[in-house]
Amino acid sequence: MLELINVRKTFNKGTVNEKVALDGLELKLNEGDFCTVIGGNGAGKSTMLNAICGVWPVDAGKILLGDEDITGQPEYKRAKSIGRVFQDPMMGTVADMEIIENLALAARRGKKRSLGWGVTSAEHEKYYEMLKQFDLGLEDRMTSKVGLLSGGQRQAITLLMAAIKKPQILLLDEHTAALDPKTAAKVLELSDKIIADNKLTALMVTHNMKDAIAHGNRLIMMNNGKIIFDVSGEEKKKLKKADLLEKFTMVSGEELDNDRMLLSK
């Protein structure tokens, strides 16, 4: 479903602030893979997601999505095939629009705009059932402005919006980092459900090693713009936090310096 071939990206090239963010990155995701991504500060995790989305052009390499080479495609053309949830709950929704309007907007991603009715009765019923499964009471608040919701509720709406068109790949960029532990656990539970129910291929960047182990069928560790560890299946299930710290030190030859990762429970 997704393949990154020798992808390279350097910021501020030729200056004292030059930073190699992606250094010949190689990654292949099969259809239905749910892969968690961990790594230290500046490892290239979010840079990789930005490369996939087309936020800026890569310096070299190829990005394949399904059977299509999207390396040179602008961000807006990739949007119909890629769903993304950001760390900030405020980024994925329009605060001044109602819940139902946000969902309808997401459902029309990639389609030509027309002068038809904003939300049909069939859509209203569909969105009601979608929200009901979250068990957050949002199905009875569909006309509420999204700006009035809590961070966790907004992130739940963003998740639904990102997945509503069943994208070829769903990117979760530390999407629970700004939430309290209880709310974060709920959002992760919803993420698992949405990915499983829609049979999505997903990449989830997280600083929480426990979450990286507990969720998905595959885990990759990044350092200095490369993947230094890749584990899946039964081997992944048996991992513990101490195993990941040991593996990072062994493969990278340095100590992990990311406080958020070290202190995560």
ZAMARGU-4260 file (C-alpha; in steps of 0.2 Angstrom, whole numbers, plus 5000, padded with zeros to 4 digits):
<rodrens>
0) 5000/5000/5000 | 5014/5012/5004 | 5033/5011/4999 | 5046/5024/5002 | 5062/5021/4992
5) 5078/5029/4996 | 5069/5045/5002 | 5081/5060/5007 | 5077/5077/5014 | 5089/5090/5020
10) 5083/5107/5028 | 5093/5123/5026 | 5106/5115/5014 | 5123/5123/5013 | 5120/5133/5029
15) 5127/5132/5047 | 5109/5125/5051 | 5109/5111/5039 | 5100/5096/5045 | 5098/5079/5036
20) 5080/5074/5041 | 5078/5059/5030 | 5093/5049/5025 | 5089/5036/5012 | 5073/5031/5021
25) 5066/5014/5016 | 5049/5008/5021 | 5036/4996/5014 | 5019/4994/5021 | 5007/4980/5016
30) 4989/4983/5014 | 4981/4982/5031 | 4997/4985/5041 | 4995/4996/5057 | 5013/5002/5060
35) 5018/5012/5076 | 5033/5023/5074 | 5045/5028/5089 | 5062/5037/5090 | 5071/5051/5098
40) 5071/5070/5095 | 5074/5074/5077 | 5073/5056/5072 | 5063/5060/5056 | 5046/5053/5062
45) 5035/5068/5058 | 5046/5073/5043 | 5042/5056/5036 | 5023/5059/5038 | 5026/5076/5029
50) 5035/5068/5015 | 5021/5056/5012 | 5008/5070/5013 | 5018/5081/5001 | 5020/5096/5013
55) 5036/5099/5004 | 5046/5090/4990 | 5059/5077/4994 | 5077/5079/4988 | 5078/5062/4981
60) 5069/5045/4981 | 5052/5039/4977 | 5035/5038/4987 | 5023/5025/4980 | 5005/5024/4986
65) 4996/5009/4980 | 5001/5007/4962 | 5004/5026/4960 | 5020/5036/4961 | 5015/5052/4971
70) 5033/5058/4973 | 5029/5074/4963 | 5011/5076/4967 | 5006/5092/4977 | 4999/5090/4994
75) 4981/5094/4988 | 4981/5080/4976 | 4986/5068/4988 | 4973/5073/5001 | 4959/5062/4994
80) 4970/5046/4997 | 4978/5051/5013 | 4969/5054/5030 | 4979/5063/5044 | 4976/5067/5062
85) 4988/5080/5070 | 4995/5081/5088 | 4984/5097/5091 | 4966/5093/5092 | 4962/5111/5085
90) 4970/5107/5068 | 4959/5094/5061 | 4942/5102/5063 | 4933/5119/5059 | 4929/5127/5076
95) 4915/5138/5070 | 4906/5124/5061 | 4894/5111/5068 | 4899/5093/5071 | 4888/5087/5056
100) 4895/5101/5045 | 4913/5095/5048 | 4909/5077/5044 | 4900/5082/5028 | 4915/5093/5023
105) 4926/5078/5026 | 4915/5067/5016 | 4916/5078/5001 | 4935/5078/5001 | 4941/5077/4983
110) 4924/5080/4975 | 4918/5094/4965 | 4907/5107/4974 | 4889/5110/4969 | 4874/5120/4975
115) 4865/5105/4982 | 4859/5104/5000 | 4873/5104/5013 | 4868/5088/5022 | 4855/5076/5016
120) 4844/5066/5028 | 4853/5050/5023 | 4870/5058/5028 | 4862/5064/5044 | 4857/5046/5049
125) 4874/5039/5043 | 4884/5051/5054 | 4872/5048/5069 | 4876/5030/5069 | 4895/5033/5066
130) 4895/5045/5082 | 4885/5033/5092 | 4898/5020/5092 | 4910/5031/5100 | 4900/5031/5116
135) 4904/5050/5119 | 4886/5057/5117 | 4891/5066/5102 | 4877/5059/5091 | 4865/5070/5101
140) 4876/5085/5099 | 4878/5085/5080 | 4872/5103/5078 | 4885/5109/5092 | 4899/5120/5086
145) 4915/5109/5086 | 4924/5123/5096 | 4913/5120/5111 | 4920/5102/5112 | 4934/5095/5123
150) 4951/5091/5116 | 4947/5072/5117 | 4930/5075/5108 | 4938/5085/5095 | 4951/5072/5092
155) 4937/5059/5090 | 4929/5069/5077 | 4945/5072/5068 | 4948/5053/5068 | 4931/5050/5060
160) 4934/5064/5047 | 4951/5057/5043 | 4944/5040/5040 | 4927/5044/5033 | 4933/5042/5015
165) 4942/5026/5019 | 4959/5033/5013 | 4973/5022/5006 | 4983/5027/5022 | 4979/5035/5038
170) 4993/5045/5047 | 4992/5048/5066 | 5005/5061/5071 | 5006/5059/5090 | 4987/5062/5090
175) 4986/5058/5109 | 5001/5068/5115 | 4990/5084/5120 | 4977/5074/5129 | 4976/5068/5147
180) 4980/5049/5150 | 4962/5044/5152 | 4956/5053/5136 | 4972/5048/5127 | 4967/5029/5131
185) 4949/5032/5124 | 4956/5040/5108 | 4968/5026/5105 | 4954/5014/5108 | 4943/5023/5095
190) 4959/5023/5083 | 4960/5004/5084 | 4941/5002/5081 | 4941/5014/5066 | 4957/5006/5058
195) 4950/4988/5061 | 4932/4992/5055 | 4937/5000/5039 | 4952/4989/5036 | 4964/5004/5035
200) 4983/5004/5032 | 4990/5016/5046 | 5006/5024/5052 | 5005/5030/5070 | 5019/5041/5077
205) 5020/5041/5096 | 5032/5045/5110 | 5024/5032/5122 | 5034/5016/5120 | 5020/5006/5129
210) 5007/5012/5117 | 5019/5008/5102 | 5020/4990/5108 | 5001/4988/5113 | 4994/4995/5096
215) 4996/4989/5079 | 5004/4974/5071 | 5021/4981/5067 | 5033/4993/5076 | 5048/5003/5068
220) 5061/5013/5077 | 5069/5028/5068 | 5085/5037/5072 | 5094/5051/5061 | 5082/5049/5047
225) 5083/5030/5045 | 5074/5015/5052 | 5085/5006/5064 | 5073/4993/5070 | 5058/4984/5062
230) 5048/4971/5071 | 5030/4963/5069 | 5019/4949/5074 | 5022/4938/5089 | 5040/4946/5091
235) 5032/4963/5093 | 5019/4957/5106 | 5032/4950/5117 | 5042/4967/5118 | 5044/4977/5134
240) 5049/4995/5136 | 5066/4989/5142 | 5068/4979/5126 | 5066/4995/5116 | 5078/5005/5126
245) 5091/4992/5125 | 5088/4989/5106 | 5089/5008/5103 | 5106/5009/5112 | 5113/4993/5103
250) 5108/4998/5085 | 5111/5017/5086 | 5126/5017/5097 | 5120/5031/5108 | 5108/5034/5123
255) 5090/5039/5120 | 5088/5057/5125 | 5069/5060/5123 | 5062/5064/5140 | 5044/5061/5134
260) 5049/5043/5129 | 5059/5039/5144 | 5045/5045/5156 | 5030/5038/5147 | 5021/5025/5156
</rodrens>
